[in-house]
Structures are given as C-alpha cells and as structure tokens.
C-alpha cells in the first residue's frame, strides 16, 4: 500500500475502529495470560461525550492498549448507568411535548416508555466513545438496569438490611420541589444570590422582654421549635431554659444552650427549625427533640402545610414557600416584631441586603429545600472503617497521594447515606408493607410474603434506589456477581456460568480505577466500601484521580460562559489521535488541564510529521521489521538510534507504571519527532542515497524499519489510528498493531560510544544553526569554520562526520580561521570560529542585537515590577497574573537569546 501524500484522519478512523471491533481485537482470547482489568465509570445513558469524558476515557484506553500490547488478558468493562433522574426527565419532556404527563400512565406503562426510549435513542455516548478510539469490550457491554446487574443490586439491599446496615429513618434530605424527590449533594448546585437578612424580636413567654434572632428564611419561623444561644454567652445565660412565644403561631418554644450559636454573629441568638435546616436538625437532636417529633411545614412541592400542633393560621396553608415568606414579613412588621435595618446613611430598611449561598437542583433549577422525610439509609460509618484501612495500609494506592487526606477526612466524618429516591425509573426498593406499616424486605414479592405470613396484603415501596447505590457495585456486579460467586469450583457450572465464574475470579479486583476527583466520595469510596463488604477484597489496587479540563485561560468551562469545548468538534477538525495525545500530554498528576486548541493543532502536526517520516521510509525501501530485537548494527548512527529506542522504551515503561501520562507522552514525542524524524532521517539520507555503500544501506534500512516499528508500537496506546494505518502500510504483517508485542527494553543493545558521538554531532549542528539564526545569516550561505582547542577525539569525530556536518550545518571546516569578525560556538572543549566578514554587516548586526536586548530587558523589568506589586497580585484575576508571568518569562528568554548572539560576535 502506497502511503498517501496527505494525512487525512477521518479517512482511516472509522475504518480501523470497525475492523477492530468486528474482529474481536479489543478482547483477544488469552485465557492463560496475566489478567488486567479496568472498569469504565459508567456514563449516563442520556449523556453525550464532553471533554471530561474524553480525558477520563483516553487515560483508561492508554493503559488498556498498553496492557494488551504486553500480552495481558486486558479487559475494559464498558456500560451505562441508568441515570434515574436524568432519564426520567428526558422521557417526561417528550411526553410534555405531546401534551401528556407521567401521571397519565401507570408506573409500568411509563417505565416501558423509558425502555423504549433507551432502545431507540439511548447510548449516544457509546457511539461517541468509538469516535475517540476507546477499545472497550463492547461484546460484553453492561447496563445498571440489566437483569444480571439488577439481581446484584437487590441482593446487596436485602443483605445489608438483614445485617442491620440498611434501615428506614426520618431525617433531613436535599429535597427538590421541582422533581419531587430527594437528591444527592452532587446534584445540588450552590449559587450566590442577592437576598435579605431579617431581624425579629421574639417575645419571652413570661412577658419580661424579647430576644433578637435573624434569618434569611422568615417563613420557616412557622415551624420554629427553639432559640439557641451559646452556653458561654453572658448576655443570655439567665435566659437559658426560659420560653419564647412565637408571633403568628403563638407556639411556646424553649431557649436552649448550644455551641452552634456564635456570639459574634448577629445578636448571638439563633432560631432553630430542625425540620427545615441541616444545622438546626443537629441542634434539635442535641436539645432532645426526636426526628419523629420535629415539625414539618412544607409538602413535596414546598407549599405550606399544617404542622402537627395545628398552630399555623389557615390563611397560610397551601401557599408557596416564597409567597409565605412575604406574608410572614408583612405580618411581623405589622405586629411590631420586625427590627429595621439601618444603613450607613441612616436610612431604615425592612432587611439587611446580603449575598446568600443558595442551593439549587442542578437539573430542575429549583431552590432545594431541606425536608424531613422517611427515607432508606445505609450505615455508611460501619462500612467506612475497612475502606479507611484499605488506603492506610496501602491495599489501595491513591494517585496523586495528596487526595488521601481528603479521603480520610470524608470517611472519618461520614453521615448515613440516603439511598432512596422518589422516582419511577430505577431499581424499585425491595420492601413491602402490610396494613399496619410493618416492613418486609426480600428480593421478590414471594419472599416478602413468606416473611409476612399468609393472609397479609402487602404493598411495595414506591421509591427507587439512588443510582450511586447501584454503581457502587460496578467492579463486581459487571463480572457476574452474585451468580458467579458460588462456592462450587468453576467446573461444576454450566458453560455460561463457568465463564462468568472465571471472569469474576480472574478480573476481581480490578487493577486501576480512573476517575475525576469530583466523584471520589459519591462513587470511588462507595465502591471501596461495597467491594470490601461483599467480596472481601478491595475493588481496585490503584485509584487514579485526574483534574478538571479548563478553558485555555484557566477558567472553569460552562455553557453560560460559552467556553465549553466539544471533543467531537476537535476530532472532526484534527483527528482523534491529536486530541488523545493532547489530553495525555497535558495530564499532570494533581493538576487541572488548560486546554488550548493550538496544542491539539500542534499534535496534529506531530501526526503529520510521523506520516511523512513513514512516506520517506517507504520511498527509500524501508519496510516492516521482522524482529522484535534490534538488528545488528555497525554504523554509529544506527547504533545510536538503537540505543535511543531502548532508552525511550525504558523511560516509557517507567512513566506508564507510575501513571505519569505527561512524561510518557513527552518521552515518545521527543524521541519520535526529535531523535528519529529530525535527526536520524537526516543523518541517514546519504547512507540511503543512490550510489551509497550497499552493505551500509542494507543495515540502515533494517535498523530504520525496526526503529520505526518500535515507535509505532510505543505510540499506539496514545495514537491508535495512525499507528495501525502506518503499521500495515509499511509491509505485510502477521498481526495487527493493536495486538502486537510491546518493545523489549534490552539494555545490552545500548552502545555508549556511538551515543556519545551522535549526541556530540547533534549538539554541534544545533549550536551552529542557532548561531546562524541569531545573527541573521542567510539560510543558503555556506560558512567556513575553524576548530580551536579541539582534542584528538573531537578531531577524529570531525573527520568521520564531515559530510553530515557540511550538509546539516552548511559549514566547511578549514585549517586556519579567516581574519575579521566571527561568531564563536563552544561545544565541549572546542571553540568553533565562524568568520562572518562579507556574509553579514557586523556593525549593523551588533546594533540590532543591542537594541533588541535593551527593549527585551525593559519589558522584562516592567513585568517583574508589576508581579512584585502586591496590589496587582491581590486584585488582578488569576489568568491576568499567569499571563504576566508567561510574558515575563518570554522576555527574559528573549533577552538571554539576544545576549548570547551578541556574545558570539566577540
């Protein structure tokens, strides 16, 4: 196959991916090989590929492709999360567009419509992952609602319940009045909102005075149950134990001592509404209120309902919470209870203006309400113990290690985990109730009926499980658990179960989990807890947490800012290989990525460079290598490239083992572009030219073909498409590159003497080229050069490499230097004098360089003064400070470069 003149990524990507998948090359049959396993963080079935997915999945694919090349039984488990809220919203919106709503259907009818949508429209992101080149085991794709996985979810729920690690309780949750369900912290988006801070004077029940409280949510006073003061606050010590009579409701509530009240904030007294505030809930419990006795004043739509004591006036019932807020303030103002706020100008206002951190549902856009409801909870504190020990003992290695402190802090202070959601789509909770409210938990209704006994009518719990509950089982639920977890040996199973048992035994625990740090608690830690509890082993040996992908200026990407990046758009423009390489080259442990499209364009140029190098090889008779070991070589330049190849393999192996993606990408980039394409090809052109020594040409072709093969294999995990295309273009192969053999890091093939000589040659040519460029020597001008103080080894090298030096540096070595001005280049002990008389105007060049130095130093110093100014550093935006630092570095470098050029003129 003749390699086309132009590299066109789109022409090769779809073709190769289809071939890999259809021929089963993502999971070749290797039953006796060492297993290697990664599970994909299951994207929502409603999702589409965003740049965070592209990073996460590229990092995983690099490890899987590398393991596959090492001959391992590499399994990348793929699948989707059923995404309870998101999926239900998609289908409800479709119904709304037709003038229908969910409640027009039975639960079963609505769920059937979701399954119908899933089959027709779900899984868009899976097709997009293929565009990225993700080599997942699609033949064994999983879904968190498929039959086998659902069985695992039900078993875990029932087992945890029977072990008294899962229970029903009345507690506060994040309630979304728009979706009418509890949601997790991850689904709460906090925004800064301009609001108000009202101050009220609550009268003491004995008529002896008032106590001042402040709130941003006046409507909640309809369910106040206490006023808290700090026990060390001398102003209120005499009031502790007394009662307050609430305006509007007339409810008498106690003044309690609690350290939650901060004497330095406001009046130091805090109204306590335990049924509608997370902090107040804890204060209420400490004050002796049982959750069942805490007052609730809102329904599922955040409208006012009557409290248990019946004290809310009838005209408030049914009001929206924000309408009730206005009514409460008006009433308290009319009753003289409102304390006016006086501004700096002495003007009175009903409230103090204040910026308030307000929680919103990330999908509904509605203000979240802390709401006291009956929900199902997991005893996360008990499960957290072994999970803490797993990381402390090193059973799980966290990379970067800095995240362990955050992990410990969260697990050491973990709260009960609310796992129920008020939705129709999801794993319906396997709990049934009789007429008396007694609960029976079993995997199916028959099991629940057996527990309840005959004659009792049972009704199933209508809630479903939080999707994080099911996804916490992903590392083992996807491998066939619980069916494959029996005590019988594998040979006792039927064929299907036998393979499942083998899969679970071989691939649990997984090797690495790659995840964004933002789901460390919601997913990663919960997988560790559930894996240890149900499998008795950690779910993965290494946890790698990557940062966020940010805009080029370092700001967080958001649709509202209009600075999001579409990975598919970048793939269309530059190719998947260029995007993948960009993400890996910029992935530095513990740091966010500032994605600049110019970097993607640059790595597209890298792909083109490699393409052209392969075209050069093909046109010069360099073909596919037939050996994994380096061919025999006698010429220094060939021995040098063999040594450089081996050193690159060694460095790459180390970087990948340490999960240093940026180092790994930079290692292969520098070798492929610099050592091979720029230097080796240029240095060997004379050896391959017509009339060259036949034996030397044959050796060079063999070595070049071998080195190029090694580059393609090493680069394959990062840039799979171009490497597979060139692999086959260079000759007939017994296998595809995706299942080729990883290069051998054989240190015996390294020749130090050859490496030193070619390194010296490269440094000499580079220094001469830099001098020529810096002094504006015309590119076509040939210069003479004299080597002063050159030792015997340098002189011998000059003779052996005379042709290469003449061609690449465009200089001719002479015995004596010509008189007049000259540039000087120092390489090791020798000084190379390059006479410039008649080639350039020396005085004009000195003047140009001097002027440039002054200008560069002036800008450098001006930027340094700005960066040293505390006012600038404190007030400027982070991106402005970073730009100033970058500009300062550029100007400092420019001044050094011009100074070096002037110094060369002597």
N, C-alpha and C positions, 0 to 999 in steps of 0.2 A: 504494500500500500504506500503510495507516494503521499508524503505529508503536504497538506495544502499550504499555500503561501501565507494565508491569513488564518489566525487562530479565532475560531467562532465557537464560544462556549455553548450557545444554545443548540448548535448542530450535534453536539456529542452527549449532552447531559441526559436528555430524555431517553436516548437510545441505550446508553450504558446502564441506566438505572433499571429500565425494563428488563434488560438482559440479566442483570444480577439477580433481580427478584424472581424472574421466571425460572431460572436455573438453580434456585435454592442456595446461592452462594453466600447469602447473609448468615446461613446456619449450616455449613457443610457437616456431613456425618463424621463425627470424631468421637466415638464412644469411649475410646481408651485414652484420650488426651486430657491434659490438666484442665479442669473447668475454670471458666472466668465469666462472671455474671454482673450485669448492671440492669437495674430496672429503671425505666423512664419515669420521671414524675408525670403521672397521667394527666394530660391536658384535658380541659373541659370539652365535652362532646360538642358544645356550642362554639368552641373557640376558633380563632384563626391565628396564624403564625405572627407573633410580634418579635421584636428584636431581642427581647429577653429569652424567649423560646429558642431563637436561633443560636444565641450564645450557649445556653444550657445544653442543647442537643448536639451542637458542634463539639463541645468538650467531651461529651459522652461518646460520640462517634469516633473521635480520635483514639480514645482508649480501646474501644471495641475493635476497630480496624487494626490497631497495633497488636492487640492480643491474638487476633485471627492470624495475622502475619507471623506471629511467634509459634503458630501451630496449636494454639489452645482451643478448647471447645468453648468458643466465645458466644455467650447468649445475651442478647439485649432484649429484655422483656418490654413489649410495647402494648399500649392500650389507652383507653379513655376513661375519664371519670364521668359519672352520670350527671354531675353538676346540678343538684336538686333545684335550687332557686333559679339559676340562670336558664336552665332548660324549661322549667315550668313557665317562666316569664316569656320565653320565645313563643311557645305554643299559645299561651293566653293572648299575646299580641296578635297572633294570626287569627284567633277566634274573634277578638275585638274588631279586627278589620272587616269581618263578615257580619258584624252586629250581634255576635254571640259572646257569652262569657262562660267561665269554667263551671259555674253552678247550674248552667243549663243542662249539664250532663251528670251522670252518676260518676263516682270515683273511677270505677273500672272503665267506663267509656272514655273518660278524659285521659287516663293512663294509656289506653290503647291508641289514642291520637298521638301521644308523645312517642310511643314506639314507632308509629307510622312515620312521624317526622324524622325520627332518628335514622330509619332505614333509607329515607329519601334524601335528607339534607344534612344529617349529622356526619361528623368525621371529615369535615373540610380540612381541618388542620393536619390530618394524616396524609392527605394528598400533598399538602404544602411541605410536610416533613420530607417527602420523597424528593421534592424540588431541591431541598437543602442537601440531599445526599445521605440522609440518615439510614444506616444499614441495619435496621431493626429486624427482629424475627417476626415478620408480618404473617407468616404461616400459622403462628400461634398467638394472634392478637387477642387481648383480653378487654373486658368491659366490666366496670364495677357493679353492673346490674345483670351480668350474665348468670346463668343458672349455677355454675360451679362456684363463682365468687360469692353469689348471694347466699349459698349454703354456708360458706365460711363466715359470713357476717352474722347470720342467725346463730350459728354455734357459739361464736365469741360472745354475743349478747347474753345468751342463755347461761353459758358457763360463768361469765362474770357475775351475773345475777345470783346464781346458785352459790358462788364463792363469796357472796355479800360484798362484792366490789363494784356493784352497779345497783342503783336504787332510785326510787322516786322521792322528790323532795320539793318543798316550796322555797324558792329563792328568787332573788332578782336576776333578770336576764336583760340583754340588749334586745328590746322589742322594736320591731319595725312595723309601725301602724299602717304603712302603705301595703306591705306584703302580708301583714298579719301573721308574722312568725318571729320566733327568736332567731337571732343571727350571731355569728361568732365575732370576736374582736377584729379579725382580719377583714370582715365585711363592713366594718364601721370606719367611715372616713371623717376625720376631725377637721373642721374648717373654722377660721376666725370670722366671727360675725359681730357687727356692731349691735350691742344690746344695752340693757339697762340694769342698774343695781338699785333696788328699792329698799328703804329702811322703814321698819314699822316698830311701834311701841306697843308691845303686848302687855295688857294689864295683869297685875298679880291678882290671884283669885280672892285674896283677903282684903283687897282694896288699898293696900299700903303703898302702891306705886306701880311703876311699869318697868319692863326690861326691853331693851332695844335689840332687834335682830335685823339682819339684812339678807336678801335673796335675789337671785336672777330669775327665779320661777315662782312668782307670788301665788299662782293658782294651787301649788302643792300645799299651801297652808290649810286647805280644806281637809287634808289628811295628816296634819302635824300630830305627833304623839309625845314630843318632849322639846325642851330647850336645853342645850348643853352648854356648860361653862367649864373652863379649865379649873381643876381642883386647887391649883396654886394661885389663882387669880383672886387677890384680896378683895376686889370690888364685889365679888359675888359669893364669897364663902358663906355669908349669912343667909343667902337665898337658896342654897342647895337643899333640896327636899321640899321646898315650897311649891306651890302650883300656880300656873298661869291659866287665865280664862281666855280662850281664843275668840277673837272677833268673828263674826258671821256665824260660826257653828256653835259657839258657847261651850265647846269641849274644854274640860279642865285637864291640863297636862302637867307633868312634873318638870322641875328644873333639876337636871342630873349633872354630875361631875364626870367629865371625860376629857382626856388629853387631846382628843380630836379638835376641841375648841382652842383656837390660837388667840391668846390675849392681845397680840399685836395687830390682828386683822379686824377691821371694823370696830364693833363695840366689844368684841371678845365673846359674845353670846351667839349661839348658832341654833336656828330652828331645825328640828330633826323630823324628817318624813321617811321613816325606814322602808316604807313600801314603794318609794319612788326615787331613791338615791342610793348609790352603791356605798358611799361612806356612811350615810345615815343608817343603812341596814346593819352595818357592823356596830355602830354606836347603839342602835336599838337592841341588838342581841346582848351587848355588854350591860345594858340597862335592865335586862331581864324580860324583854318582850320576845315571845316566841314568834317565829315566822308566820305560823298559822293565825296569830292574833294581830299581826300588823295590818293596818288599814290600807285598803286599795280604793282609789277614787277614779280610776280610768278603766275603760273597756278596751277591747282589742284594736279599736280604731282611734284610741286616745281621746274618747269623749267621756265627759264626766258621768260617773255612776254613783249611786248612793253607797256610802260606807256602811260597815257592819253596825255601827252605832246609830245610824239613821239621822245624823245631825246636819247633813248638807241641805240647805234650803232647796225646795222643789224647783225654783226658777233657774238653778244651775244645772240640773240633771239633763243630760243629752247635749250639753254644749261642747263644742270643740275646745281642746285644752287652751289654745291661744285666745279664743274668744272669752273663755273663762278667766284668763289672765287679766284682760282689760276690765272685765266686770268686777273682779276682786279688787283691783287697784282703785277703781272708781268708788266702790263701797267703802274701802278702808280710808280713802281720802275724805269721803262724806262723813264718816264716823269720827274723824279727827285722829285716826291711828297712824296715818302716813306721816313720816318725818321728811320734810322737804330737804332737798339737797341745795346748798348754796354754792354757786360757782365763784371763780376768782374775782368776778366783777361785783359780787354781792347779790346776784340775781337768783331767786329761788326757782327750783325745778322739782317736778314730782320724783325724778330719779336721777341717779348719777350715771352718765354715759360711760360705757365700758366695753372693751373688746373681749368677747367671750369665746372660749374654745367649745364649739358646739358639735356634737356627734351626728352624722348623717348616715343613712343607709347607702352604701356605695352603688346599689342598683336602683333602689326606689327614689333616692334623692330626698327622702322624708327625714325629719329630725327624729332621731332614735329616742325612745323613752325607756328608762329603767323601769321594769314592770315586774311585779311579784306574781309569779305563776307556779303551777305544779309542772315540773319537768323531770326528765330522766337524767341522772348524773352518774359519772364514773368516778370512783375513788382514786383520783389521779395521784394523790400523795403516796398511797401504798405502792402503786405501780412505778412511781418515780424513783424509789430507793435503788432498785437494781440498775435502772437506767443511769443514775448518777455514778454508781460504782463502775459501770462498763466503761465510761470515759475516763474516770480517775485511774482505773487500773491499766488503761492502755488497750483494753479489748477492742475499743473503737478509737481510732486515731482521727482527731478533728483537724482539718487543714483549711485555713490557717489556724494555728493553735490559739490565737487571740480570742476566738469565739468561745473557747471553753468557759471562760469567766461568765459570759452572758448565759451560756447553757446552764451552768451550775446555779447561778442566781435565780433563773426562772424555775428550775425544778425544785430548788430548796424552798421556794415560796409559792409553790403551785396550789391552785384552788381547785375545787371539784369541777369536773368537765361536764358541761351541759351538752348532751348528745341528742336531744330530741328537737325536731323542727315541725312546725305546723303547716306541712305541705302535703300534696297528694303524690308527688313524684319522688320516689326514693325507696329505701328498704323500710317497709312498714314495720313498726315495732312489734315484736312477737310477744305481746302481752294481752291477756283477755281479762275482762272484769265481769263479776256476777252482779246481781241486782243490789247487793249490799256494798258494792265497791271493792270487794276483795279481789286481789290481782293474782293471776296465774300466768307464769312465764314458761313458754315452751317453744320448740322450733316450729310447731304447726298446731292447728286448732285441735286435732285429735289428742295431742299430747297435753294441751291445756285442759281439755275436757276430762282426761284421765286424772289430772291433778285435782280438778274441782269436784269430781264425782258425778254420777248420773243424776239427771233431773234438773241441773242448774243451767239456765240460759246464759250464755256468755256473749259478750260484745267486745270486739277487738279494739285496741287503742288505735286512734286515727292518725297519730303522729308518725313521722318517718325519722330515720336516723340522719344526723349530721353527716355530710359527705366525708368529713375528715375522719369520722369513725371507721367507715369502710376503707378509705385509702390508707389508713394506718396498718392494714393487713396486707398491703400490696406486695411486699417482698416474699411472703409465703403463700398468700391466697392465690397468686398468679401461677404458682408452681404445683397446684393440685391439692393443697391442703384444704379440708381435712381428709378427703378420700384417700390421699396418698400417704397419710400419716399413721396407718395401722401398724400393729406390732408384728404382723406376719412378714417373713422375708419376701423380697420382690418376686421370686419365682413362684410364689403361691398366688399371685394375682393373675387375673385375665390379662390379655395382651395390652389392652388400653390402660388398665390400672398399673400394669407393670412399668410402662413408660412414664406414667405420672409419678410413681414412687421413685423411679430412677431420677427424674427431673428434680424432685424435691430434695432427695438425698445428695445429688451432685451439685446443685446450684443454690442451696441454702447452707450457710449465709452467703449473701452477695458479696462481691469484692469491694465495690465502691458505690457510694451514692453521691451524685452530683446534684446540688440544689442551690437555689438562691437563698441568701441568708434570711430573707424576709419570711420564709416558712420554716425556720429552724424549730419553732415551738409547735406550730399548727400541724406539721407533717413529720418532720425528721424525728423529733423527740418522741412523738407518739408511736412511730414505727418501732423505735428502740424499746419503748415500754411494752408494746404488744408482742413484739418478736421475742423478747426475753421471757415474757409471761407464758406464751403459748408454745414456743419452740424450744425454750431453754437455752437459746443461743442468741447472740446479737444478730440483727438482721443484715448488717454490713460491717466490713472490717475498717473501712475508711469513709469518713464523711467530708466531702469537699464542698465548701461554701464559697460561691463566687459573688462578686459585687453586682451593682446595677449598671446597665448601659445608659449613659447620659448623652446629652447633646454635646456638640463639639466644644461649646463654651463652658461645659461642666454643669450646666443647669439640668434639672430633672425633666425628663421628657413628659409631656402631657398634651392631650388633644386641645385643651383650652389655649395653650401657648403656641400650638401649631408647629411644634418642633419634634414631633414623633418621626421615626424612620421606619419605612416599610421594607422589611428584609426582602420581600418578593420583588419589589421595585429595584433594589440593588442587584438582585440576582439577574433580573431581566437586562440590566444595564451593563453589569460587569462579569456576571457568571457566578455560580455557587462557589466555585473554588476560591475566587478572590475574596468573597465575603467571609467564608470559613477561615481563610488564612488571616484575614484582618482581625477577626474576633479572637483567634488563638494567640496571635502575636501581641495583642493588647491585653490579654488576660493575665494580670499580675496578682498574685495571691493577696487578698485583703483589700484590693483597690477597685474602685469603680472604673469603667471604661468610658472615655470621652470619644465618642465615635465621630470621626471626621470622614466624609465621603472621599476626600483626597487620599486617605490611606487605602480605601478599597480600590480606588483607581490605581494607586501605586502597586498593589499586589496583583491587579490585573496585568500591569506591565511586567511584573515578575513572571506570570504565567506565559506571557508572550515571549519573554526572554528565553524561557525554557523551551518553548515551542520552536523558536528559531535555532536554538542550540541542537535540538533533535533533527531539524531540517539540515543543518550543517553536517551533522554526523551521517545522516542518510546519504547526502550527496557526496560524501567522502568515503563511502564504503564501510562505515562503522555500523555494525549491526548488533542484534541481541547477543548478549553474552551466554555462554553455555556452562558457566561455572559459578558457583557461589563464592569460591575462594578467588583471591586476586590472581590474575595471570602472572607468569614470570616476567620480570622487567629488569632491564639493564640501564636504560637511559635515565639520568637524574630526574628529568621532568616527569617521566612515567612513575618512577619510584616515589617521587614527591606526591603525585595525585593519589597514589595508593595509600600512602601514609595519611594524607589529609582525609581521605574517605574513612579510614579506620578510626581516626581521631574524632571525626564527626559522628560516627556510629556510637562510639563510647560516650561522647557528650550528650547525644540524643537519648541514649538508653537511661543515663543518669537523670536527665531533665524530666523525662516521662515518668520514671519511677517516683520522682519527688513531686509530681504533678505541677511542674514549673512550665506551664504552657508557653509563656512568653519566651523563656530561654530555649525551649525545644524548637519553636518556630524560628527564632532568630538564628539558632545553630544551623538548621538546614538551609535557611535563606542565605546566610553569609557564605556557606560552602557552595551552594548551587550557583548563586549569582556571581560571587566574587572569585572563589578559587577555581571553579570549573568553567563557567561561561566566560568570564572576563580574562582570566589568566591562562588556564590550561589550554583552552581552544586557541588562543592567540599564540601561545608558546609552541604549540604542536603543528600549526599551519605549515611551516616549512618542512616538517617531517612527513606531511601527507601530500605535499605538492608533487606535481609531475617531475620525474627525474630524481626524486629523493631515494635514499638507500632503501632497498626493498625490505630488508630484514627489520630496519628501524621503523618503517611504515607499518609493517605487519604487527610488530609489537605494540605500536601506538594505537592502532585500530583495536586490537584486543583489549588493551588497558582502557581506552576511551569508552568502548562498548560496555565493559564491566563497570566502570565508574558511573556512567550514565544510568545503567540499570540500578545501581545502588541508590542513586539519587531518586529515581522514580519510586522505588520501594519505600525509602525513608520518607518521602514527601506524600506518599499515598494516603496515610491517615488524615492529613491536612487538606490535600487537594486530590480527591479520589478520581474525578472525571478526567482531567487532563493526563494524569499519570496512567490510567488504564488505556486511554487512546494512544498515547505515545508508546506504551509497552508493546502493544500489538503492531503499531506502525513500523517498529524497528526490526521486526522479524517474526517468524513463526515461533509460537510458544507452546510448551506442553500444558501450561495452566495460565489462568488469568491472574493479573497482579493482585486482585483482592484476596487471593489465596496463595500468593507467592510466599517465599521464605524471607524472613527478616535478615538483614545483613549480619555477617559474623564480625565481631569486634576482635579480630586476631592481631594482637599487639606485635606478633613476630614479623608481620609484614611492614612494620614501620622502619624506615632507613633514616636515621638521624642525619647522616652526612648529606644525603640528597635533599632532605627537608631544609637543612640549613642553607644549602647553595641556592635553591629556588627561592627561599624566603629572602635571601640577600638580593637576588636578581629583581624580585618584585619591589623591594624597598628602593633599590637604585632607580628603577624606571619610574616609580611613583614620585620620588623626590625630584627627579629631573622634570617630569611632567608638571608637578606643582610649581616649580621654579619658572618654567616656560609660561604657564598660565598667569602666574602672579606678576610677571614682568612684561606681559603683553607681547611675547614673542610670537610672530605669525605661525600658525599651525603647520604650514608647509615648509618652514625654514629649517634647513639642516644646520646643526651646530657642531663645532669641534669640541672635544673635551680632553682634559689632561688630568690624570690621576696623581695627586700629590700625596706622598707618605703612604702609598699603597704597599702592604705587606706581600709576601710571596703567595699566600693563599688567594688574596684579592686579585693579584696579577694573573694567577692561573685561571681564576673564575672569569676574568675579563676576556681571556683568550678563548676559553671554552664556550662562552656565551656571547661572543662578539656579534654574531648575526642577529640574535634576538635583541640585544641592546640597540644595535643600529636601527632595526626595524621598528621597535616599540617606543624607544625614547627619541628617535631621529637625531642621534649624535654619532660622530665618528671619533674614535679615540686617537689622540696624537701623542707624539713623544715629548713635545715641548709646548708650553702654553703661548698663545699669541699675546703681544703687548696690548695695553689698553684696558678699558673697563671690562669686568667679567662678573658673572654670577658664580656663587660658590655653594656647593651641595655637599654635606657631610654624611657619609654612610660608614658606620663603624670607624675604623682608624683612618680611612682615606678621605681626602677632600677632593672633590671633582670640580675643576675650574672650567667654566663655560664662557669663553670670550664672546662679548656681545657688540664689540665695535663694528659699526656698519650694519648691524642687524636691527637695533633699535636706537632711538635718540636717548642716550643715557641721562643727560641733564633733564630732559622733559619727563622721563620716567621717574627720576628721583623726585622731581617737583610734584608729579601726580600722586606718587605714593605718600609723600609728606603731607600733602593737602588732605588726602583721604584719611590718614592717621589722625590728624587734628580733628576732622569732622566726626569720625567714629568715636574718638575719646571724649569729645564734647557731649555727644548724645549719651554715651555710656555713663558719664559722670552725672548728667542731668537725671537720668533714670535712677541712678544709685541714690541721689539726694531725695527723689520722690519716695523711693522704697524705704529710706531711713526716716521719713517724716511720719511720726505716729499718727498725725491727723489723717493722712492719706490711707494708711494701713487700717485704721479703725473705721473709717467712714466709707471707703470705696467698696464696691461689690467684689466678691472673691474672684470673679472672672477678670475684672479690671486689674486686680493685683497680679494675677497669674500672667496676664498679657504683658504687664510692665516687667515682670521678672524674665519672661521669654525674650522681650525686646532688649533688655539689658544684657542678657547672655549673648544674643546675636551681635550686638555692637561691640562687646568685649572681644568676642571671637574675631570679628572683622578687624578690629584694631591690632590684634595679635598677628593675624594673617598678613596684613599690610606691612607691619613692622618687620616680620620675618622676611618678606620680599625685599624690603629696603636694605635689610642687613646683608642679604645675599649679594647685593651690588658692591659691597665693600666700601 
